[in-house]
Amino acid sequence: MKAIGIQIDADKLILVVLIKDARGVITQTDECSRFNIADHTNSKQVQQFRDQVNSTFDMIHPDLIGVKMRNAKAKSQGSVRAPSPISFKLEGIIQLYTKCDIDFIWPATIAAFKKKSGDFPAAKNKYQQDAFDMAYYLLSK
């Protein structure tokens, strides 16, 4: 079984792919990507982003896709940042993929799962951790 975990950060998308084998062992593949839109007001670039994401999903053939959910109305105070408006566009593009259901999971759900699980593995690269956690959660539930 394959799962894609996705983290949306401002104008970029971070993807991590995990595989769960027949024995239940979960491993991270080398199939990870970062996508972004240089100019979100340019239709051609938005369409190119959509095509790039869809072809990546098609190439991976995931059973599960999960996206780290963000508050739509976060306050820009202290350490809490409001989500980038571009990130909502990226989220919408992901949701248009029709060959696999897309799950949106709250960070608190992942945090509770990690706390309950105890020893939780780390992603190959630190910047991938949120996407990794999402995919790991999907394959473990």
Backbone as a ProteinNet text record, in pm:
[ID]
protein_1_A
[PRIMARY]
MKAIGIQIDADKLILVVLIKDARGVITQTDECSRFNIADHTNSKQVQQFRDQVNSTFDMIHPDLIGVKMRNAKAKSQGSVRAPSPISFKLEGIIQLYTKCDIDFIWPATIAAFKKKSGDFPAAKNKYQQDAFDMAYYLLSK
[TERTIARY]
84.6	0	89.4	52.2	129	46.6	113.4	48.3	135.9	70.2	138	95	192	167	204.4	119.5	141.9	137.2	235.5	238.9	238	149.3	144.8	206.7	309.1	379.4	388.8	304.6	297.5	266	364.5	338.2	400.8	437.2	496.8	429.8	443.5	386.3	501.8	501.9	604	534.7	584	525.8	622.9	572.6	651.3	569.8	636.9	570.4	622.7	530.1	563.8	494.6	560.6	505.3	495.9	383.2	363.8	362.9	457.9	466	371.4	370.3	279.1	300.9	421.1	450.6	415.3	369	331.9	445.7	559.1	674.4	655.7	672.2	654.4	791.2	814.6	941.5	916.4	1007.8	999.9	1072.7	1008.3	1071.4	1155.1	1225.5	1299.8	1211.8	1086.5	991.3	937.5	1005.6	955.1	976.2	889.9	895	858.6	901.9	859.3	811.9	693.9	637.5	601.7	612.1	560.8	517.8	441.1	396.8	471.7	547.9	623.9	530.1	428.1	333	191.9	125.5	-6.4	-114.4	-82.4	-180.4	-169.6	-69.3	-47.6	-117	-220.5	-299.8	-215.8	-122.9	-36.9	45	96.4	175.6	88.9	-32.4	-124.6	-159.7	-186.4	-217.2	-96.6	21.5	143	162.6	134.8	142.6	45	-79	-180.5	-135.2	-84.8	-40.2	77.5	167.2	284.4	241.5	150.7	101.5	25.6	-64.7	-143.1	-55.4	43.6	130.6	216.4	255.5	330.3	241.5	119.3	25.5	3.2	-15.5	-38	82.7	201.4	324.3	340.9	302.2	318.3	209.5	90.6	-24.8	-53.1	-85.1	-109	-243	-248.1	-374.9	-441.3	-358.2	-405.5	-327.6	-397.1	-332.3	-387.1	-297.1	-338	-269.5	-345.3	-294.6	-307.4	-200.2	-204.3	-298.4	-403.1	-504.6	-453.4	-502	-464.3	-589.4	-577.6	-690.7	-715.4	-839.5	-872.9	-865.3	-881.1	-884.3	-785.1	-660.3	-559.2	-526.3	-486.1	-448	-297.5	-252.5	-109.4	-55.9	-61.8	-12.5	84.3	191.7	288	345.7	345.4	404.3	304.2	179.4	77.7	71.1	87.1	82.6	-45.2	-97.1	-212.2	-163.8	-243.7	-202.5	-192.4	-101.9	-86.4	-210.5	-259.5	-374.7	-344.9	-218.6	-180	-196.7	-176.6	-186.9	-327.3	-428.4	-565	-585.1	-517	-522.4	-456.5	-341.4	-271.7	-358.5	-422.8	-511.6	-625	-683.2	-791.1	-746.1	-625.3	-571.2	-553.1	-504.1	-486.7	-622.2	-723.4	-855.7	-919.6	-872.6	-928.6	-881.8	-783.9	-736	-846.1	-883	-1000	-971.1	-844.9	-814.7	-791.2	-798.5	-776.8	-842.1	-902.7	-959.8	-848.6	-878.2	-784.2	-839.6	-761.6	-801.6	-731	-803.9	-746.3	-748.3	-631.8	-617.5	-563.1	-624.2	-579.3	-445.3	-357.6	-228.9	-246	-350.9	-374.5	-401.4	-464.1	-489.9	-357.9	-268.8	-137.2	-56.6	-60.5	14.2	-34	-165.2	-220.2	-178.3	-179.1	-136.9	9.9	95	238.1	261.4	187	201	159.5	52	0.2	93.2	155.6	241.8	376.6	418.2	547.3	662.5	739.7	857.1	811.5	831.7	782.5	900.8	904	1019.1	1029	1146.7	1171.1	1183.8	1152.8	1167.7	1316.1	1346	1485.2	1541.8	1458.5	1500.3	1405.4	1460.4	1380.4	1263.1	1285.5	1179.1	1059.2	1075.9	969.5	887.1	921.8	864.1	711.5	651.5	504.7	438.4	492.8	438.1	459.9	576.3	606.7	507.3	485.7	392.6	253.1	211	79.1	70.2	167.8	166.3	174.2	257.9	272.4	140.1	74	-55.8	-156.3	-160.6	-254.7	-232.7	-106.1	-76.2	-91.7	-97.2	-104.6	-244.2	-336.4	-470.8	-555.5
-116.8	0	123.5	223.6	347.3	465.1	553.4	675.6	795.3	901.5	1028.8	1122.4	1179	1282.4	1416	1515.8	1646.9	1754.9	1841.4	1961.6	2080.3	2174.6	2297.1	2406.6	2469.8	2575.4	2696.9	2796.3	2919.8	2886.7	2899.2	2875.6	2745.9	2656.6	2530.2	2410.8	2300.6	2173.3	2076.4	2009.2	1909.5	1774.2	1680.3	1545.7	1440.6	1346.7	1231.7	1106.6	1002.3	876.2	768.1	699.1	585.9	461.8	348.3	219.2	129.1	59.6	-39.7	-176.7	-261.8	-392.9	-493.8	-616.9	-720.7	-754.3	-728.9	-755.3	-637.5	-528	-409.6	-312	-334.3	-245.6	-124.3	-5.3	118.4	179.4	210.9	272.1	392.2	487.1	604.7	576.5	610	592.8	716.8	709.8	827.2	918.5	877.2	958.4	1069.1	1179.6	1295.2	1416	1511.2	1624.8	1752.5	1860.3	1993.9	2064.2	2118.9	2192.7	2332.2	2428.5	2560.5	2632.2	2737.2	2821.2	2953.5	2989.2	3114.6	3235.3	3227.4	3337.9	3279.8	3285	3222.8	3298.7	3415.6	3488.8	3454.6	3376.7	3335.9	3200.8	3200.2	3078.4	2962.6	2992.2	2885.8	2819.5	2898.8	2841.6	2760.5	2805.6	2730.1	2597.1	2600.3	2477.6	2384.2	2440.7	2359.8	2294.3	2367.4	2312.3	2195.4	2217	2111.3	1986.8	2004.7	1891.7	1819.6	1895.5	1837.8	1753.8	1807.3	1734.1	1608.7	1622.5	1507.7	1398.6	1436.4	1334.7	1266.6	1340.4	1279.3	1179.2	1217.6	1125.5	1001.5	1021.4	909.3	815.8	871.7	792.6	708.9	766.3	698.7	593	614.7	525.8	506.6	613.5	600	535.4	467.7	417.1	523	606.1	708.7	837.9	950.4	1081.3	1161.9	1220.2	1302.4	1436.6	1539.3	1676	1728.6	1793	1856.4	1976	1971.2	2075.4	2202	2316	2444.6	2520.9	2606	2690.5	2791.7	2808.3	2904.7	3047.8	3065.2	3199.6	3214	3179.2	3193.6	3340.8	3373.8	3511.7	3526.5	3638.2	3664.5	3730.6	3659.1	3712.1	3612.2	3664.2	3576.6	3476.7	3349.7	3245.6	3183.4	3223.9	3169.4	3257	3194.8	3266.6	3234.3	3335.5	3312.2	3237.7	3143.3	3071.8	3166.2	3135.5	3212.6	3194.5	3301.7	3286.3	3191.6	3188.6	3100.1	2954.5	2925.7	2787.8	2731.4	2817.6	2769.9	2730	2800.9	2765.7	2629.4	2608.8	2480.4	2367	2392.2	2292.4	2256.1	2356.3	2331.8	2249.3	2277.3	2201	2054.7	2030.2	1891.7	1821.4	1890.5	1830.4	1793.4	1849	1817	1682.2	1621.4	1489.7	1387.3	1309.8	1223	1074.2	1032.9	889.6	831.7	914.8	869.5	972	924.4	1017.3	1095.9	1220.1	1307.4	1332.1	1295.8	1319	1441.8	1525.2	1639.4	1609.2	1614.7	1574.9	1693.6	1718.9	1826.3	1791.1	1888.4	1864.2	1806	1844.5	1791.7	1641.3	1593.2	1449.8	1375	1429.9	1368.9	1372.6	1485.3	1499.1	1396.8	1378.3	1279.5	1138.3	1110	979.2	953.7	1054.8	1041	1018	1089.9	1075.9	936	887.5	754.6	643.9	665.9	565.5	551.4	653.4	646.7	671.8	567.6	581.5	603.2	723.4	760.2	787.3	728.3	746.1	888.7	920.7	1052.4	1041.6	1150.2	1157.9	1162.3	1131.7	1136.9	1278	1377.4	1517.3	1592.9	1683.7	1754.8	1832.4	1893.5	1972.8	1887	1754.8	1663.5	1609.8	1645.1	1576.9	1582.3	1698.6	1707.4	1619.9	1618.7	1533.9	1386.6	1354.5	1217.3	1171.6	1256.6	1222.8	1194.4	1273.5	1254	1117.5	1084.1	955.5	839.5	854	747.8	725.9	834.9	826.1	751.9	786.7	722.5	572.3	530.1	387.3	312.2	384.2	320.1	312.2	388.4	390	274
0	0	0	-79.2	-89.2	-41	31.6	77.8	43.9	2.7	-18.5	92.6	161.5	260.6	199.6	221.3	160.6	267.1	260.6	342.5	247.8	272.5	193.5	278.1	223.2	295.3	203.9	231.7	152.6	7.4	-83.3	-225.3	-273.4	-181	-223.8	-157.8	-226.7	-185.3	-161.3	-47.7	-17.3	-10.2	-90.8	-102.4	-50.3	28.7	72.8	43.6	-4.8	-36.5	57.3	123.3	209.2	156.4	176.1	134.9	256.7	266.3	372.3	304.5	342.4	278	344.1	296	343.6	491.1	541.6	683.4	773.1	711.4	788.6	812	746.3	762	670.3	728.3	653.9	625.4	497.7	458	367.3	374.7	289.4	159	48.7	-82.2	-114.3	-224.1	-270.8	-355.2	-374.4	-450.8	-361.2	-358.8	-286.4	-375.6	-362.1	-453	-380.3	-439.1	-398.1	-524.8	-517	-629.3	-581.7	-670.3	-637.7	-765.2	-744.4	-854.5	-840.4	-941.9	-937	-941.7	-1027.7	-1041.2	-1043.2	-929.2	-916.8	-993.6	-1048.2	-1129	-1277.3	-1312.1	-1451.1	-1473.7	-1555.2	-1579.6	-1630.2	-1718.4	-1773.8	-1662.8	-1570.3	-1461.8	-1365.5	-1340.5	-1255.6	-1322.7	-1452	-1525.2	-1528.8	-1544.5	-1543.2	-1406.6	-1300.3	-1165.1	-1150.4	-1194.3	-1187.5	-1263	-1383.1	-1464.1	-1398.6	-1339.5	-1273.2	-1152	-1072.2	-955.3	-998.7	-1095.1	-1140.8	-1201.2	-1280.1	-1341.1	-1234.3	-1131	-1020.4	-947	-917.4	-852.9	-939.4	-1069.3	-1161	-1164.3	-1161	-1165.7	-1037.3	-924.3	-795.7	-773	-824	-803.2	-653.3	-582.3	-438.7	-408.2	-293	-241.5	-154.8	-92.7	-0.7	-23.8	-14.3	-19	97.3	174.8	288.6	286.4	324.4	327.4	469.4	515.6	646.9	638.8	718.8	716.2	784.7	736.1	792.3	830.4	931.1	967.6	857.5	820.8	716.6	768.1	898.9	955.7	1071.4	1048.6	1153.3	1173.6	1295.4	1327.4	1315.6	1264.3	1250.3	1376.9	1487	1613.2	1674.5	1730.1	1796.2	1699	1738.4	1654.9	1557.3	1564.8	1474.7	1350.1	1234.2	1107.4	1033.6	967.8	881.4	756.8	706.2	584.9	466.6	377.2	254.5	168.4	107.3	17.4	-98.9	-142.2	-251.8	-209.9	-82.3	-35.3	-55.3	-49.4	-72.4	-218.7	-308.2	-450	-472.4	-408.1	-419.9	-365.3	-253.4	-193.3	-288.8	-351.9	-447.5	-566.6	-614.6	-726.9	-688.1	-569	-520.4	-515.3	-465.3	-450.2	-583.3	-692.7	-824	-877	-812.3	-855	-828.1	-929.4	-919.1	-904.7	-914.3	-914.4	-775.6	-673.8	-536.6	-443.7	-336	-239.5	-170.8	-138	-69.3	70.9	172.6	311.3	365.7	437.9	506	655.2	717.3	856.9	937.1	1051.9	1140.1	1204.2	1220.2	1287.3	1428.6	1498.6	1633.4	1629.6	1525.8	1510.5	1493.8	1412.8	1391.2	1520.7	1591.5	1717.4	1819.9	1830.1	1923.4	1883.7	1754.9	1705.2	1738.8	1716.8	1746.4	1895.5	1978	2123.5	2167.5	2112	2145.2	2095	1978.3	1917.1	1986.9	2059.7	2127.9	2034.3	2003.3	1917.3	1772.7	1724.3	1591.5	1500.5	1381.3	1290.8	1235.9	1187.4	1129.6	977.7	911.2	765.8	730.1	604.9	558.3	568.9	545.9	553.1	645.8	725.2	824.1	762.5	644.8	582.6	540.6	535.1	493.1	610	732.7	848.7	853.1	829.4	836.1	730.1	609.8	503	536.5	590.7	633	740.1	841.7	949.8	895.6	798	737.3	670.4	587.6	517	615.4	718.5	818.9	893.4	927.3	993.4	903.9	776.3	684.4	675.1	674.9	662.8	795.7	905.2	1037	1095.1	1040.7	1101.8	1059.4
[MASK]
+++++++++++++++++++++++++++++++++++++++++++++++++++++++++++++++++++++++++++++++++++++++++++++++++++++++++++++++++++++++++++++++++++++++++++++

